[in-house]
Amino acid sequence: MRVELTTQIPRDPEWVWATVKRSDTLDFIAKPLIVFRPDAGSFPEVWTEGDYRATMWLIGILPIGKQTIGIRYPEGDEARVLRDDGHGTMISVWDHWIFVEPASDAEGATNYIDRVDVKAGWLTPLVAAFARLFYGHRQKRWQKLARRD
């Protein structure tokens, strides 16, 4: 099941792209709804390709399972794409793509797109509904981050 949400960030694509690649950005945009605690020390300052294991905590207090964050930077026509082909305890597929594109209707702004495909057996509709809520939350936090920096 696919969920896709788009927001326009009032910052240039270079700033957004550099910010996407920082692991502290994940901390900021996911909190307080989800807290990711890395299994091995800490995440790298800048995401490099590889698999990173973490435990996810709902509102920072309720453990909701293990997650592998699988960072990839696909090559091709789109220069600013990050893929997290992750999976977790209850979720067999969490294929999250982030697209960073110049906004065509606002100079100096960026279209930021979250697209995720999820598979979790009979829980798939519930996981997809949560993904919609989670990425809506993240995109609101992106707006706050863009105003803060």
N, C-alpha and C positions, 0 to 999 in steps of 0.2 A: 504494500500500500504506500502510495507516495503523498508526501506533504510538501508544499512549496509556499514560502512566504518571501515577500520583497519589501524592502524599505529604502528610502532615499536618505543617505547620510550627508549632512551639510559640510563635508570635508572632501578634499581631492582624493582621487583613487590611489595615489602613491601613499598617502597617509593611512588610508583604510587598509591597503594591502600590507604595509609594514606592521600595522596593528593586529591584523588577522593572524600573522605568523608568530606573535608573542604569546607564550603560555599564560602570562599574567592576565591577558585579555580574556581567556576562557574563565579564569577565576572571577573576574569582575562581571562579565556578562551573564554567567550562569547563577551567581549568587543573588539572592539568598535561596532561590528555589532548589538548585542542585549544587552540592559541593563535591568536587572531585578531589580525592586524596590519593596521590600516587603510591603504588605499592613499593617502589624502589626510590626512597629518598625524595626527589623532586623532579618535576618536569624540566626539560631544558628551557633556557631563557627564550630561545627561538626554536620553534618546531622544526625538526629535521625529519626526513623520511624515516619511518620505523614504527614499531608497535610499542605502545606505552600502556601498562596495566594500572588500573585505578579502582578504588572502591567509590561508589556513588552514594551520597547521603542526601536524602530528601530534607530540605530546610536545615541541613547541617547536623541533624540529630537522629534520623531514622535511616539505617543502612538499607539500600535497595538493590545491592548486588555489585558484582564485579563487572568491569567494562574494559575492553581493549580499545584504545584509541589508535587507529591505524592511519598514520599521516602519510599522504601521498601528494605529490605535485604533478598532476598529469600534464604531459606535453601536448602541444597542438596549437590551434589558432588562438585559443583563449589564453592570454598570458597570465591572468590572475585567477587561478583556480586552486583551491585546496580541497582535497578529498579525505574524509575520515571514513575508511571502510571498516568500521568497528563492529563489534558484537559483544554480547554480555551474557550474564547468567541466564536470564529469561528471554533474551532477544538474540535470535540467531543471525539476523542481519540488521545493521544500523548503518546504512550507506549514505553518509552525509556529504553533500557537495556545497562549497561556498564559492559563489561567483562574485567578483568585484569588477564592476564596469562603470565607465564614465556615464553620468546621467546626460541624456540628450536634451533634456528640457530645462536644465539648471546648470549654469556654468560653475565649475569648481565643486560640484556635488558628485556623489557616487551612488549608483544603484547597487545594493547589497542583497544578494539572494541566497537564502537557505533552502536547499532541496534535500529531502531525506526519504529514502525508501526503507521501510521497516518490515520485518517478518518475525513474528513471535507466536506462530501457531494460532490457536484459538484466541490468544490475547492480542492479536494484531490490531483489531479495531480500537481497543483501549490504548495500546501503545501509540498508535497513530494520533489519537485524540490528545494524548499527553504530549506528543511531539509538536503538535500545533500550538498547544499552550506554552510549551517550553521555548520554542523558537519565537513566538510572539513576545514572550518575556525577554529573551535575549535581544531581540531587535529594539525593544524599548530601552534596554540597558546600553545598546550601541548608541542610541540618540543621546543618552546622558553622558556617555564616555566622550562622544564627539564635542559636546559643549564644555566638558571639563578640561580636556587637554588643549 
